[in-house]
Amino acid sequence: MKKGILLSGLCALGVMTACNSDKSTPGYTYMDDMYRSPSLETYEAAENTAQGTAAQLPVEGTVARGYVPYDLPNSNEGYEASKNNAAVPAYFAELDAEAGKELYGQFCSHCHGEKGDGNGILMQREKILGVPGYGSDRLPDITPGTIYHVIMHGKNNMGSHASQLTYEERWKIIKYVMKLRQDQSATAAPAEPAV
């Protein structure tokens, strides 16, 4: 009987010591390493990593899923090299030109105009001047590669749209721009014959 009372008393004492009157703390823990995770904060110093922080650089040569590298530099030489760029995907020829119409309306028409004539709403309001149309009379040497280069790096007043468009969306817009270019070139005044 005395052993039962002693055992009950020890159990009650153990339960009371595990409790804590401070509600902001979890109380006493007996297996601390299981209760608190030994994880690190993102930029916390860490002695057991090569860079000394919890955040690590990706392995060299790693390419993010869905990312297609573009190696031509943001320079005049890079632009010239993009004219003969062989990076145009094989499916570009089969793309429907109308597939990029909505994207063009969202990202391009406010400057380049709905018809690709360079007369967008920002040009009409004189917020940005000198936006070219796509006709061969105004931009005689553009190719799908040069358009891709300009989307990736920007040119003159146009900034880069690389972070706003996926790889496939860029090519849809380019296909639509080439359609607008064809439309602009068809409506251009014929050249006068040389006398």
C-alpha positions, 0 to 999 in steps of 0.5 A: 500500500505504501509502495502504491502511494509512493509510486502515485506521488512520484507520478504526480510529481513528474507530471507537475514538473513537466508543466509550466505556468508560463503559457508563452513557452512549451514547458520542459522537454525531455527529448529536446532534439526531437522537439526543436528542429535543427534546421537552419534559416536561409542565410544563417551562418553554417560552419558545415557548408562550403560557402559558410551559409545555409543557402547554397549555390546550385551545382555548376552547369545546373539549368532550371526546369523550362529554362532555355539558355541564350548565350548571345551578349547584349551588344551590337555584336550580339545583335548582328550575330542574332541575324543568323541565329540558328536558335529558332526552334523547329516548331516555329514554322508550324506555329499559328500566327494568331497564337501570339496575337493576345500576347502581342496585345498585352506586351507590345501593342501599347508601343508598336501599335495593333497593326505593328505600324509603330503607332501605339497609344504611348506614341499617340500620347507622345510618352515614347517617341521613335518606336519603329513599325515592323514594315520592311521599309522601316526595319529592313533587316529584322529576322526572328533571331533579331526579334528574339534578341531584342525581347531578351535584352531590349534595344534603345527605349525598349527594355528586356521582356525576358522575365515576363515571357516564357520561351514558347510565348516569345516565339508566339509573339515573334510569329505574330510580329512576322505576320504584322511585318508581312502585312506592313510590307504589303501595304507599303507604297511601291518604290518608284522606278529609277529614271 
